[in-house]
């Protein structure tokens, strides 16, 4: 990318165009902006986040819940703005992984990319549990660990089928379901706010309780979980029709709208749960439980259907992004090249998906079958996912001003924005790790560190033993000889 370049796919006159793109095999230039937006929306699952995340943060942060969620929204918006600086200049499959490579080089990209893989895999795990919990409500079943495990296995198989078949149809359906689900959530919260309430209930002491700095930091990170996957539209740089326009818009618009919805839903739940019994706050589905206890059984069923669909869309959206990052790493040669293969008919990274989806489905099913409480598994997976995402976001934000400086386009605003987002995210990450360990959640921290360890070790090994394999890190879509019209490219001046 040279000075003034606004598109990584723009050909240069310095030599002949390549015969094929480094990421050939995916279905190119098929997705419209609504379909690209649907990828970010489905991976983020805003309606599910609106009813799940606030109650989890309330248990951790108490009276600091709304400030923690507002801080998480601001941080994610700043991260999204930083990512748009990449999205306007290059069309990539690896998302923030590929972006980071252009600023911090291959080792930094691999560390961030591994954090991204942990984030996508863990959030898909959490969403699978959430979908199974709400589906059990639709079916009138008690969400016991075994019931949730069985339903999770069935939903996992459905998600695997959708991701291998292709993204276009599932994106359209997911976006429509999310719009309906958001409307349902807002309607249910509105009705519950109109129902007369008594004084503070057993949960009031938790809702209005103070929180130490470590708990607030954990609350901010848990707040970030409500936005996880918002950047996943960046993995569709090859498949979008106008990637340099569609991707930045999706990456910025999604968290902006989701942040407003999340804070509004959290404010409503603070009011509602303050007057609720403690067992409602700690139940797997507090909003649905409130609806049930107010005699609004029909509304609860409608809510359960909408949230189950939202969580399932999150599973497929996260799996789509996860498979494409692994596909990118396979094409680069930093992971086995088989991961870079695509299905001959559906043009999806089916090998990468076949490798990771059994783990995404198997881990929560085994944990639940072993007796783990659904809410515990869901919260732990969300926390691990958030930590992985924050690692990827921090490195990508720090990489942004480095890249702009390299291509001669750095100004004061992106320099300050990248530094504030990167340092702010790092402080939140360190505070959350310390706060989680201090508050007795050391197991979650240990799981996160164990998940990150293979990626860190692999990056160190490649740098020491196989530095030549690192040279290919950061591939992106490029124009090919067959993708431009004859005579449309500038020619070399004759000497």
N, C-alpha and C positions, 0 to 999 in steps of 0.2 A: 504494500500500500504506500503510494508516494504522497507527496505533499498535495493537499487539495482533493485527494480522492474521496468521493462520497460513497463509493460502492466497491466492495471487495471483489464483486463479480465483473467489474468493468475491465475490458481487455486493455492491454498496453501495447503500444506499437513497437516495442523493443524486440519482438520475436513472434514466431508463429503461435497460434492458439493450440492448446492441447487437444488431443482427439477426444478425451472424455474427462469429465469432472472427477475430482477425488472422491466425491460422495455419490457417484452415479449408482443407480439401482433403486433409489427411492422415487416415488412418483412426483415429477417436478411440476411446479407452477400450476397446481390444480386447486388450491384452497383459497377461497374468497376471504375477505376480512372478517365477516361474521364467523367463519369456520376457524380462522386463526384465533380470534377472540374466544371462541368456545373452548379451545384447548386450555387457555389460562383460567377461564371461568370454571371449567370442569375440574381441573387439578386443584384449584383453590376451594371449590365447593362452598360458596358463601352462605347458602341457607343452612347447611350443616354446621358451619362454623358459628353462625349466629346463635344457635341453640346449644352448642356443645362447649365452646371455648369460654364464654363468660362465667359459667358456673365453676369450671375448673380453676380459672384465675381467682374467683372469689374465695375458694377454699385456701388458696396460697397467699393472696395479697390483701384480702379483706377490704377495708375502706380505701385502699390504694388501687383498687381494680380499675376504675375509670381512668385515672391518670396513667396507669400502666398500659392500658389498651390504647390510649391516645398517643403515648410515646411510641408504642409499637407501630401504630399507623404512620406516624411521622417518619420513623426510621425506614419503614418499608417504602414509603413514597420517595424518599431521598435515594434509596437503593435503586428503585425503578427508574428514576430520572438518570442516574449514572449508567444504567444498562442501556437506556435508549441511545446514549452516545455511541455505543458499539453497534446497536441495531440499525442505525442510520448509515453505517459504513460497511457492514459485512453481513452476508447471509450464511449462517452456520447451522450445523446439525447438533453440535455439542452444547449449544446454549451458553451459559456463563462459563462453562469449562473452556470452550473455544475462545470466548472473549478474553478470559484471563491469560491465555497463552500469548495473546498479542501484546500484552503489557508486561507481564511478569515472567514470561518464558515458560518452558516446558515443565520444570519442577513445580513452580507455583501453580501452574494449570493442573497438574496431576493431583496435588494436594486439594485444591479447590474442587476438582472434578470428582474426587473420591468422596468429599463431603457432600457434593450434590447427589451422588449415587446413594449414600446413606440416607440423605433427606428424602429422596423420591421413594426408596424402598420402605423406609419406616412410615412415611405418611400413607403409603398404599396399604401397609399393614394395619395402621390405625383406622383408616377409612373402611377397610374390610370388616373389622370388628364393629364399627359404628353402623354400617349397613345391616349387618346381621342382627344387631341389637334392635334396631328400629323395625326390621322386617319381622322379628319375633312379636313385636307389638301389633303389627298389622294382622298377623295370623292368630293373635290372641294367646300366644305362648309366653310363659314366664322366661325372661332372658337369663336362664341358668348357663353356666359355662359350657355344658355339653350341648345345649340347644344352640347357643351362639356359635360353637365350633362347627356343628353340622351345617348350619345355614351359611357360615363363612366359607366352607368348602364348596358348596353349591354356587355361591355368588362368585367365588374365585374362578371357578370353571367358566362361568358366563363371561367374566371380565377377560379371561385369556382368549376366548373365542373372538370377542369384539376387537381386541387389540391386534390380533393376527390378521383378521379380515380387512382392516383398514380404518383410517381415522375420519374420513369425510362424513359418512352417514352418522357415526357415533357422535361426532362433534355437533352436528345439527340437532340431534335428539337431546344431547346433554344440555345444550344452550336453552332449548325450549323447556326442558324439565326444570332447569335452574330458575328461569324466570317465573314459572308457576310456583315452584317451591318457596321462593322469596316472598311472593305474594301471600302464600298460605301462612308462613311464619309471621309476617307482619300482622296478618288478620288475627291469628291466634293470640299473639301478644296484646293486640289492641283490645280484644274481647276480655282477656284476663285482667287487664288494667281497669276495665269498667265494672268488674265484679267487686262488690263490697268486701273489704278485708278488715280483720281485727287489728289488734296491736302487734308489736314485735313477737315473732314466734321463736322457736328454739334455734333457728338458723340466724336470728338477728345478731347474736353475739359474734358470729363468724363474719357476717356480711359487713358489720360496722367495726370489726376488730382492727387494731393496728397491725402493722407488719414491719419487720426489720428490713434493712436495705437489701439483704440477700434474698428475702422473699419477694421484694418488689422487683429485683432483677430477674428472678425466675418468672414472675408474672409478666414482665415485658417479653421474655423469650416465649412463654406460653402464648402471649398475644401475637407474636410473630407466626405461631402455628396457624392462626386464622388466615394467613396470607400465603402459606407455603404452596409453591407451585405457580404463583402469579407470573413468574418469569418464563414458564415452560413454553409459551408461544415462541420463544427464541429458538427452540429445537426444531421449528418448522420452517426455518429459513430457506430450505431447498424446496419445500412443498407449497409454500405460499405464492400467490400470483405476483404480488408486489411486496416482497419481503422487507425492503428498506423503508416502506411506509406502514404496512400492516403490523409488523412485529413491534416497532416502538410504540405505536398507538395501543396495542393490546397490553403491552407490558406496563404502561403508565395508567391507562384508563381502569384496568381491572382493580388494582389496589385502591385507587381513589374512590370508586363507587363502593367497593367492599368495606373500606374503612368507615365510611359514613353509616352503612348498614350495621356494621359490627358495634360501633359505639352506641347507636340508637338502641339496638337489641340489648346490649349490656345494661344501659340505663334502665330499661324496662324491667330487666330481670333483677336488678338491685332492689327495685321497689317491691317486686313480687316475692322474691325469696326472703326479704327481710321479715315478712309476716308469715313465712312458711315454717313448718316443723323441720328440725335438723335432718331427718331421714329423707326429706324431699331434696334438700341441697346435695346430699351425698348419693342420691339414687343415680342410676345410669342415664336417665333421661328426665332431668328436673322439670323442664317446661311441659313435657307430656304428662308427667306425674301431677303437676299442678292442674292441668286441664281435666284430668281424670277425677281429682278430688273436688273439683268445682262442678261436677256433673256434666262436663262437656265431652262425653265419650266419643261422639261423632267427630268433633274437632280433633281429638287426639288421634283417631284413626287416619284422618286426612293428613295431619301433621306427620305421622309415622310414615305414610306412603311417600310424602314429599322428601323427607330427610333421608329415608332409605335410598331413594333414587339419587339424591345429591351425593351421598357417600359412595354409591356405586359408580357414579360418574367420576368421582375423585380417584377411585381405584384405577379406572381405565385411563384417565388423563395422566396420572402419575406413572402408570406402567408404560404408556406411550412415550413419555419423556425419558424415563429410565432406559427403555430399549434403544432410543436414538442416541443417548450419550454413550452407551456401551458400543453401539454400532460405530460411532465416530472413533472411539478408542481402538476398536478392532481394525478399522480402515487405516489408522495411523501406525499400527503394529506395536503399540505399547501394551495391548492385551491380545489374546489369541485372534488370529485373522478370521477365524470362523465366525466371530461375533459380527464381522462386517458384511456378512452375506444377507441378501434380501430374498424374499419370497418371489419366485418367478411370475406368479399371477397377481398377487396382492401388493407387491412392491413394499412390503413392510419388513423390518429387521426381525424376522421370525426366529432366527437362531438365538439372538440376544434375549428375546422375550422368553424363549423356551428354557433358557438357563436361569433367569431370575424369577419368573413367575412361580415356579414351585416353592421357592424359598419365601416369597412374599405371602403366599397362601399357607404354606406349611408351618411357618413360625407361629403365627397367632393361633392356628388350629391346635397345634401341639401344646402351646401355653394354656389355652382354655381347657383342652381335654385333661391337662394335668391338674386342673382345679383353680387356675388363675381367674380372679374376678374380671368380668368384661371391662368395667370402668378402670381398673388398675392397668390392664393390658393396653387399653386405649390411651390412657394418660402417659404411660411410660413410652409407648411408641411415638406419640406426638412430641414428647420432650426430646427424645433422641433425634427425631426428624428435624426439629427446630434447631438443635445444636449443629447438625450437619449442614443445614441450609445457611445458618449464620456464617459458618466457616467459608462456604462458597461465596456468599454475598460480600463478606469483608474483603476477600482477595480480589474479586471482580471490581469492587469500587476503588481499591488502591491501584489496580491495573489501568483504570480508565485514564487518569491524567498522564500516566507514563506513556500510554499509546498516543494520546493527542500531542504530547510533546515530541514524540518520535516523528510524527508525520507533519509537524509544524502547525498544528491547529489548536494548541493549548491557550486558553484565556483564563482570566482570574476566576470566573464562576465555576467552571468544571474542576479547576485545581482545588478550590476551597470545598466544593461539594463532594468530590471524591475523598478528600482527606477527612472531612467531618463524618461522612457515612462510614468509611473504613474504620476510623478510630472509635466512633460511637458504637459500631457493631462489635468491635473487639472488646470494648469495655463491658458491654452487655453480656457477651459470651463468657468472659472471665468471671463476671459477677454471678452469672447463672450457674456456672460450674461450682464456684465456691459456695453459693447459696444452697444449691441442691445437696452438696456434700454435708454442709452444716445442718440442714434441716432433716437429715436422716434419709435422703434419697441417693445415697452413695451408689446403690446398685445401678441406678439409671446412668449415672456418670461413668461407672465401670463398663456398662454395656456400650455406651457411646465411644469411649476410648478403645475398647476392644474392636468395635466396628471400624474405627479409623486406622487402627494399627497396620492392617495389611496394606492399605493404600500408601501410608507413609513409608513403610518398609520397602514396598515395590518401587516407589519413586527414588528412594536412596540407592537401591540396588541398580536401577537403570542408569542413574547418573554416574555411578562408580564403575559398573561392569559393561554397560551397553549404551554409552552416550550417543552412538549413531542412531539408535532407535528413537531417541528423543527429538531428533531433528524434524520429524514429520508432525509433531504435536501442533495442533492449531489449524487443521485443514478446514477449508470453507468452500462454498460453492464457487465455481469459476466458469466463465463463458468458455464454450468449446467451439471448434470449427463448424460444427453442424448447427449451432444455436444462433448464428448471426447470418445476415444476408450477404451474398457476395458483393464486394466493393464497399461494404458499410464501415470497414475499419480503416483508420489512417495507415498510411504506408510509411516505411522508412525513407527519409530523404536520401537521395543519391549523393554519394561522396564525389 
